[in-house]
Amino acid sequence: MTKVFLLKELKAFAEEKTKDIILPVRMQEDDEEPPKPRAADIYMMRLISSSAAQKVAPYIIHQVITGRDAQLSGQRVSGSTVVRTIFSVYNEDEQEGSLMLLNLIERLRISLLEQITIVDQYQLDLQDGLDILIYNEDTWPYYAGEMISTWIMPSVERNVRKYVT
């Protein structure tokens, strides 16, 4: 029911929905042979190292960026969380790399819109919409973008002590 559980469930969801999108991996200096293409690795909040961005592409990162809790009179505490999902792919061909990035983003976007809920606890807030941004900076041979989603969190029931007079 927490934001950590939401991230874990989004990670599992993204792994399942994108596992058949096989993407190229850039050969690193210490590689003895070219790495095999693979599905994007999925991370929560950060990469394993801030210097690893180019080494681990392709990847997806789910990050909680804001959260809000409120209680209307007579109702349970309700909350929402904004998640930024960052996508990165590698390809020597600029057109192919851009299309691979778009395909990866679209697969996850469409899958979320088809399902809307994750493990019957977290609901995609369609009133807030689902925003997509493709980074247009010249980062060849890496291509990146992001998706912003808002999630309605499970209600929290307050534990209020009753005072005896």
N, C-alpha and C positions, 0 to 999 in steps of 0.2 A: 504494500500500500504506500510505500514511500517513493520518493524520486529515484532512489537507487534501484528499487525493484522495477520501476518504469524503464530505466536505462537497460537493465538486464533483459527485460522482455523485448524491448526494441532491438537490442543486439541479436537475440535469438530469431526474431521476426525477420530482420534484414538478412541474416545468414541464410535462412530458409528461402526467402524470396529472390535472392541474388546468386545463389550457389551455382547456377548453370551459366552465368555470364563470365566466361573465361577471358581474362585480360592479360596483356603482355607485362612482363616484369623486366626492369632494366638490369643489365649485368653490372655488378659492383666490382671494384678493384680486386677484392679478395676472393671473388668467385673463380673457381677453376673451370667451370663450364657454364654456358648460358642457362639461366634459371628457366624453369618451365612456366608457361602461362598458368594463371590460377584465378580463382574467384577473389574478390576484394576481402581483405581482412577487416574485421569489425572491432572498433575500440569504443570504450566508454570514457568520456570526459577529455582524455588526452591520449596522445601516442605514448609508447613506452619510453621515448626519449625525444626531446624537442629537436634534436639534430637528426632524427630518424626519418623525417618526412619524405625525403627522396628515396631512401633505402627501402621503405616498406610499401610504397605505392604498387598496386592499387589498394586503397583503403577507404573505409567509411568511419567517421567518428560521430557518436551521439553525445551532445553536450547539453546539460541543463543550463540555461542562461538566466532565467528569472522564474520566480514562483510567487503566487499570490493566494492568500487565504482570506476569506470573508465570511461573515455570518449575518444573514438577514433575520430580522426579528421572528422568533418562533421556529426557525429552521436550524438544521445542523450546520456546522462549519463546512464550507465547501472551498475547494482549492483548484487552482490551475497551474500548469507549468509550461513554460515555453522551452522547446528543445530546438537547438540548431544541429542539423545533420550535415557534416562536411564530407564531400566526396573528392577523391583524387585518383587520377589514372595516369598512366605513362604510355606514350606512343611516339615514335620518331616522326610519323606522318601527322602533320597538324590537323588536317581534315579528319582523318581516322580517329585521332585522339579526342578531338572535340565531340565527334559523334559517339564514341565509346562513353565519354563522360555523360552526355545527354541520355544515352540509353540506360546507364546505371541509375541515374536520377529518376528517369521516367518509370523504370521498373518498380522502384520503391514507392514513388508517389502514387502510382496507380494501385499498387497493392494495398497501401494504407487507405486510399479512398474506397476501395472495394470492401475492406473489412471494417474500418472505422473504430473498432474496439480491439484492445489487446488484453488477452486473458480475462475478459469480462470484468475488468476493473478500471481500465484506463480508456477514455473515449476521446477520439480526435474531435476538437472543437471546430466544426465546419463554419460557424459564424465568424471566427477569426480567420479562417481560410488557411491555405497552405501556400507559402511563398517560396519561389525558386529564384536563385540568383546564380548565373554563370559568371565566373571571374574572367574578364576579358584581357587581363594583363598578359604581357608576353612572357610566359613561364615555360616555353617549349623546353624540353619534351614532356612537361607535366601539365595537366589540365585539371582545374578544380572548380567546384561550385558548392552551393549550399541550399538547404531547404529548411525553412522555419515552420514549425508546427506547434500548436497549442493543445495541451492535453488536459481534460477535465479529470481531476484526481478523485479517488473515492472519498465520500463524506467522512467527516470525523465527528464522533459523538462526544460532546463535552462531558467531563466527569466533574459535576458540580456538587459540592458538599451542601447538605441541607443543614441549616442552622436551627437549633432548638432554643426557644426562648423561655 
